[in-house]
Each structure stands twice: as C-alpha cells, then as structure tokens.
Amino acid sequence: MNPIIYEASLAGLLRLILVVLVVYAIFSFVMRYILPSVMRNYVSNIQKQFTEQHQKQQDFQEQKKEGEISITYVDKEKAKVHTSADADYVDYEEIK
C-alpha cells in the first residue's frame, strides 16, 4: 500500500488562505445583514401572535358582565389530572 504524500507548496498555502478569507467573508455577511433580518421577522411574528391572543382574551373578558357565570368546556383528554392514586407508593425508612 502506497500512502499519498502531499507536499506543502506556496500555491496550496495561498489557496488555503483564499478559502479561509472567502468563508470568513460569507459568514460575516450572513451574521451582519441576513441573520438580524431573519430574527427581526421571527420576533415580529411572535409579537403579533401574542398581541392577537391577548386581544382575544380581553374581548372575551369584556363580553362577560359582572356576576355573570360562564362555563368553559374542556376536552376530557386535556383535563385528565393525575391524582395521588395514580402515583406509585414508595416505602422508606428514616435513617438517623
């Protein structure tokens, strides 16, 4: 088996430096211009969703009059609450 041996050359070193500089320039461009824009859009969408949800909640609360009773139905699967009977009992002894 004949191992492949690479010789260091000035052309190879210059190519390596050029590749590193290009990768750095692309990374710098993305981090400076593209990523902030993407994050701004993401935060804007989340903020809009929060505002809409908050507005719906306020509208619902304003619809109810004082002393009025409202019943909100909850899905049985979502409302399933774990009781202490569901938990496993673990016997222990106090160590002094």
C-alpha positions as CSV (number, residue, x, y, z in Angstrom):
1,M,0.0,0.0,0.0
2,N,1.4,3.3,-1.0
3,P,0.4,6.3,1.2
4,I,-0.3,9.5,-0.6
5,I,2.1,12.3,0.4
6,Y,1.2,15.9,-0.2
7,E,4.0,18.4,-0.4
8,A,3.5,21.9,1.0
9,S,3.6,24.5,-1.7
10,L,3.1,28.2,-1.9
11,A,0.2,27.7,-4.3
12,G,-1.5,25.4,-1.8
13,L,-1.0,27.8,1.1
14,L,-2.4,30.7,-1.0
15,R,-5.4,28.6,-1.9
16,L,-6.0,27.8,1.7
17,I,-5.8,31.4,2.8
18,L,-8.1,32.4,0.0
19,V,-10.7,29.8,1.0
20,V,-10.5,30.9,4.7
21,L,-11.0,34.5,3.7
22,V,-14.0,33.7,1.5
23,V,-15.6,31.6,4.2
24,Y,-15.0,34.4,6.7
25,A,-16.5,37.0,4.4
26,I,-19.6,34.9,3.7
27,F,-20.0,34.2,7.5
28,S,-19.5,37.9,8.3
29,F,-22.1,38.9,5.7
30,V,-24.7,36.5,6.9
31,M,-24.2,37.4,10.6
32,R,-24.2,41.1,9.9
33,Y,-27.1,41.5,7.4
34,I,-29.1,38.4,6.9
35,L,-29.4,37.0,10.4
36,P,-30.7,40.2,12.1
37,S,-33.3,40.5,9.4
38,V,-34.5,36.9,9.9
39,M,-34.5,37.4,13.7
40,R,-36.5,40.7,13.4
41,N,-39.1,38.9,11.3
42,Y,-39.3,36.0,13.7
43,V,-39.7,38.3,16.7
44,S,-42.3,40.4,14.9
45,N,-44.4,37.3,14.1
46,I,-44.2,36.1,17.7
47,Q,-45.1,39.5,19.0
48,K,-48.1,39.7,16.6
49,Q,-49.3,36.3,17.8
50,F,-49.0,37.3,21.4
51,T,-50.9,40.6,20.7
52,E,-53.7,38.8,18.9
53,Q,-54.0,36.2,21.7
54,H,-54.1,38.9,24.4
55,Q,-56.7,40.9,22.4
56,K,-58.9,37.8,22.1
57,Q,-58.6,37.2,25.9
58,Q,-59.5,40.9,26.6
59,D,-62.5,40.8,24.3
60,F,-63.8,37.6,26.0
61,Q,-63.4,39.2,29.4
62,E,-65.2,42.4,28.3
63,Q,-68.1,40.3,27.0
64,K,-68.9,38.9,30.4
65,K,-70.9,41.2,32.7
66,E,-70.2,41.3,36.4
67,G,-71.8,38.5,38.3
68,E,-72.4,36.5,35.0
69,I,-71.5,32.9,35.1
70,S,-69.8,31.3,32.1
71,I,-69.0,27.7,31.6
72,T,-66.0,26.7,29.5
73,Y,-65.9,23.1,28.3
74,V,-62.5,21.4,28.4
75,D,-61.6,18.3,26.4
76,K,-61.6,15.2,28.7
77,E,-58.2,14.1,27.4
78,K,-56.6,17.5,28.1
79,A,-58.3,17.8,31.5
80,K,-57.1,14.5,32.8
81,V,-55.4,15.3,36.1
82,H,-53.1,12.9,37.8
83,T,-54.2,12.2,41.3
84,S,-52.1,10.8,44.2
85,A,-53.8,7.4,43.5
86,D,-52.1,7.3,40.1
87,A,-48.6,7.7,41.6
88,D,-46.5,4.8,42.8
89,Y,-46.1,4.4,46.5
90,V,-42.5,4.3,47.7
91,D,-41.9,2.9,51.1
92,Y,-39.0,4.5,53.0
93,E,-37.3,4.4,56.4
94,E,-35.9,7.3,58.3
95,I,-32.1,7.0,58.8
96,K,-30.6,8.7,61.8
